[in-house]
Amino acid sequence: MGISLVKGQNGPLAVSNVVVSVRSIAPADVSALLVTESGRVRTDADFVFFNQPQAPGVELRSGTPAALAVSMPQVPADIAQIRMVITVDESGATFGQFAPPVATIADGAGNALYEYVIDGLDSESVVIALELYRRSSEWKVRAVGQGYAGGFAALVTDHGVSVDDEPAAEVRTVPGEAGLSFEKRAELDLRKREVAKVLINKNAFGIRARVILVIDKTLSMSRQYSKQVVHRVVQRMIPVATQLDEDGTLAAYLYALSFAKLPDITVEHGEAWAKTFLHLTGIHQGIDYARIGGRNDELPIMREIVASLRHRDAPTLVLFFTDGGFAKKREIAALMRDASRLPAFWQFVGLGRANYGLLRTIDEMSDRVVDNAGFFALDDIDQVDDAQLYARLLGEFPDWLRAAGQAGILG
């Protein structure tokens, strides 16, 4: 029978050849996607299905049950994962209408190594059952059991396979993505694609820019912290850095009366970073949050960023999240006029239902070399989907890039 796995569990594969099969009462087809660390195929030849039953190191065997024979030594070195997909072969049917399918991993001699009962399925008609993946020089198996709501065509397209000659959107992969769970990688990949679409449509795809995240830590933000809205903001800003920042990380600050420079946010440790540093009070990693304060004064953090720009000629994108209350309007306006000569675009985002005052007019200030700032308010960021969020977040940045280039601000 082999070792039983549950969803999300993994185990080592100490053999060179395995056969992965699925027993299912539901009429189901088996296919496989050979993907790189980006979670996408290199070419359509890395998609194994009934009409293309072979790829390097992987062969689809017909019969009952259908199976994939995998020879790990023959799998190309740039393939990081092999994802086994099962699809209901009956129009309108779903896996929830049948007993759970059972995936088995056996060695080349037919000895069962692992078994995974893919339970908990309901309306899914397409499911990623298992994933064989590299960890250093070894191979492992993970029980995935993840349905794909968009259907089979959406699944393969999102993995980079061309369907009906539709070109796949390009996304950039950064170190650390392979360390995420399948679900987190899938979510990240979808968000990266939305970021890439905005940049492609604005003719800014491939641009590299330092990305700085500034987050309001004033007491008026208490609800945004207690409801973990700010935590979700961080997760949704990480894909922006993957497509713009040279090393895919977010430089991060918290501010109130003063500010704290925090460790950079990486793809792999984004959730742990949020749990460690997103607080209103206390001492965290040696940082005394009481010293940062509970009321707002934007000038110290803004001057800090401006100072970091004076010896740069490459672009910077500042993502500034706040619930408003900018009191020192004259000083901030003067600072933004001075900063218009420097290589940064400031995207201010209002969180919650607040009086944003100066922020609503900051995009219309006169006497600037170029328009270096934008603002929009989000009454409830959780009600805005990724496509809308990134379109608003990145809509003005490419325009600034062109204007700053023409003004000689960018090197």
N, C-alpha and C positions, 0 to 999 in steps of 0.2 A: 504493500500500500504506500510506503514512503512516509515521510514526515508531513504532517498536516500543517498548512499555512493558513493564516487569517489575513484579511485585507490589510495591506500596508506592511506586512511582515516580509523579511527577506531571509535568504540563506545562501551559503556558498555552493559553488559548483566546482567540485574537485576533479571533474572528468573533462576530456577534450571534446566529446561528442554527446549530444543529448537529442532526444525526441520529445517534442512538446505536443500534446494532443488534448482535445476537448471532447468530452462526452456530453451530449445535449439532447434532450427530448425535442426541444425546439429545432426546426429545420434551420441549420446555421452553416454559414460559410466561414472559412478561416483565411486570414491574410496576415501579412507582417510588414512592418515598416522598419527599415534599417536607418537609424538617424545618427547624426553627429551630436556633439555636446550642445549644439544650438537647438536640438529637438526637431531637426528637419532633415529630410533626405538630401543627399548630394545631387542626385538626378532621379528621374522617374524610374531608372533601373533598380533603385533601392526599394521599390514597392513590389512585394511578392503577393500575387493573387492568382486565381484560377487561369487567367489568360497570360500570365507571366510568372510561371511557377518557380523560377530560380533567380537567386541573386548570390553574390559572392559569400560562400559559407552557409547559405540557407536554401533549403529546398522544400517546397510544398508537396506533400504526399497525399494523393487522393485516397478515398476509401472511407470506411466507417470505423473509428472516428477519423476525421481529417487530421493531419499532423504536420508539424514543421520539424524537419531534421536540420540540426545546427551543428556545424563543425567549427568550433571556436578558433582554431588556428588559421582557418581560411577566411575569417571575417576581417576585412580591411582595418588597419590600425586606426583610421579616423572615424570608424563607426563606434559610437559610445554605448548605444542601446539598441536592442531588437525588441520591438513592441508587437505582441501577438494580439490580433483583433478578431473578434467574433461578431458576425452580423446575421440577424434573423433573415432567412431567405423566404419570406412570405409577406406579401403586402399587408400593411396594417397590424401585423403581429408584433408583440413585444416579449422580452424574456420573462416579464412578470407573469405571463399567462401559462408558464410551464415550470416544471421543477428546476431548481438551480443547476446550471451547467457545472461540470467538474473538469478542471484542468489537471493534467498529470505531466510531470517531468520525469523521464526515464533516461538511463544511460544507453549507450549503444547496444548493449546486450539485452535490453528490455527490462532491466531491473528498475522498479519505481524508486525515485529519489524524493519527490515531493508530490503532494496532492493539495489542491485548492478548490474548495466548494465555493463557487461564486454566488453567494447568497445576497439577499437584500435588494435584488433587482426588481424594478417595477415597470416603468414605461419605456425603459431603454430598449432600443432595437440594435444599437451598436455599442460594443463594450470593448475596451482595452483590457484583456484578461490578465496577461502577465508581461513582465519586462525582464529580459536578460540584459545585464549591464556590466560594464567594466568598473572595477574598483582597484586602482593601481594596475598591477599586472594580472589580477585574478578576475574571474567572472562570478557573478552572483545572479540570483533570481529574486524578483519582488512580486508579490501578489498585489495586483492593482485593482481589478474589478471596477473600473471607472467607466460609467456610461458617457455617451457623447450626444448631447441633445440636438446638435445641428445636423445629425445624420452622417451617413458614410462619406458622401462627397465633401462635406464640410471638414470631416476629420482628416481625410487624406490631403485636402487642399491646405489646411492649417499646418500640416507636416511638410509642406513644400512640393507636393505632387501636383502636376498640371492636370486639370480637369477641363475638358472641352477647350483646350488651348488657352485657358485663362492664366495669365502670368501670376505667379505667387509673389506676394510682397516680400521685400528683403528686410531682414532684421539683423542686428549685430549681436553677437554673443560675447559675454565678458566672463572672466574667471569666476568660479564659484557657482555657476548655474547648475552644474552637474551634481552638486551636493544637495540640491533641493529635492523634496519629494516629487513624485510624478504630478500630483495635483497642483503643487506650487509652481512647478516648471510650466505646466499647461497654462495656468493663470498668467504667469509672467509673460509667456510667449504671446498670448492674445493681446496683452497690454502693450508689449513692445511693437506689435504689428500696427496697433492703432497710432502709436507715436510715429512710427515710420511713415504711415499713410499721410499724416499731417505734414511731415517734413518733405515727403516726395511731392505732395500737391503744392507746396510752397517753394519748390525748387531749392530746398535747403538740406536735402538728404546727403549725408556724408560729412557735413560740417562738424568740427570738433569744438566744444566749448566747455570751460569749467562750469559746473553747476553747483550753486550754493543754495541750501535750504535754510531759511530763517523761520523760526516758530515762536509765536507769542506765548509767554509763560505768565501772563498777568492773571490775577485772581478772577477777573471777569470771564476768563476762558475755562473756568472750573468745569462747566458742563461738557465742554468739548474734550476735556481730559477724562472725566469720570465715565463718559459714554464711549471712550476710546476712539472718538472721531479723529483725533490727532494721530493715533496709531495707524489708522487706515489711510490718512493723508500720506504718511511716510511710505507705506507700501505702494501707493499709487504714484509717488514721485520717483521711486527707484527705477521704473522702466524708462523714464525720461533720461536719467543719467546713463543708462546702458546704451542709449542711442546717440548721446552727445558727448559725454565726458570721456577723456582719453583713456582712463582706467576704469570707467564704469561706476565710479563711486560718487556719493553726495557729500560735499563738505557741509557741516551742520552747525547751527547756532541756536541756542535758546536765549530769549531776551525779555527783560522787563525794564526796571530802572537801569540796570547794567546788563551784561550778557555773559554767556559762557560758550567758549569754543569747544565743541564736543568731538569725539573721534568720528572719522568719516564713516558713512553708512555704506555697507557693501551688500551686494545681492544675497550672498549666502547667509549673512547674519542680520538681516534687516529686522526680523521679528525680535530677536534677542536684543538688538540695539534699542528698539522701542520700549521693551519691558525694562531695560536698564536705565534709560535716560529721560523718558517722558513722564515727568512728575512736576508738581507745583511746589512741593516742600520736601524737606529731608536732606540728607547727604548721600550722594550716589557717586560711586567711583571717585571719591575724594572731592567732589564738587558740592559746596554748600549752597543749596538752592535758595535759602533765605537771603543770602548775600546778593543774589540776582534781583530780588525784590518782588513785589506783588502788583505794583503800578507800572504804567508804561512810560518810557522815554525812548523814542526811536533813534535819537541822534547818536548815542554812543555806538550802537551796533552798525548804523549806517556809515558813520565815520570810519569804523574799523574796516568795513568792506571797501570803502572809497580808498583808504590808505593802501590796501592790498592791490589796488588796480593801477597805481601810479607808475609802476615799473613793468607793466604788462602791455603787450599789444595784441594778444590773442583774446577772443571773446569770452565773456562770462555771462551766464544767465542766473539772475538772483530770483529765487522763488520765495516770496515773502508772505507768510500766512499770519493773519491777525484778525482780531474782532474790532479793529479800529481804535478810535480815541486818540488820534494824533493831535496833541495839544499845541505843540510848538510849530505852528503852521508856517510862519515866516522863515524860521531857521531851516525847516525841512525843505521848503520850496527853494531857498537859496542853495542848499546842498545839492538838490537834484539838478539845478541849473549848472552848478559847477561839475557835477558828475556826468553831465551830457557830453563833456569833452573826453570822457574815459571809456574804455572798451567793455561796458556792461549794459545789459538791458535788465530793468527791474520789473518783474511781474508781481504785482500785489494782488493777493486773493483774500477777500473778506469771508470769514467763517461765522456762521450763525446770523441771526437777525439783529443787526446792530446799526448804529449811526456812524457811517464811515467818513463823513465830513470831507476832509482834504483829499482822501483817496479817490473820491468820485470826480474830482476835478484835476487830479495830478496829470492825467493824460492830455490835458488841454493847456498846460502852462506855457507861457510865451518865453522868449529870450533863451531858448536852448539851442545848442548847435544842431542836435537831432532829437527827435522824439525818443526818449530813452526809458519810458515807463508806460505800463498799462495796468488796468484794474478791472476786476469783475468780482461780484459778490456771489457767494453760494449760501443760500439760506439753509440748505441741507445737502452736503456733498454726497451723501449716500443715495440721494435720489437722482444724481447725475451720472449717466453711464460713461464708460471710458472714452468712447468716441467723442462725446460732447465735451468732456473735461479736457482732453488733450487738445481738441480744436481751439478751445478758449484759452488754454494755458500757453499754447505755442503759436497762436495765430498772429501775433504782432512781432515776435522775435525775428523771423526771417526778414520782415520789412526793415527792422532796425539794422540787421546785418548788412543789408544792401546800402542803407543810408549811411551807416558808420564807415563802410568801405569807401563810399564816394567822398566822404568828408575827411578821409585820411586818418580816422581814429583807429582803424584796424590795420595791423602790419601786413 
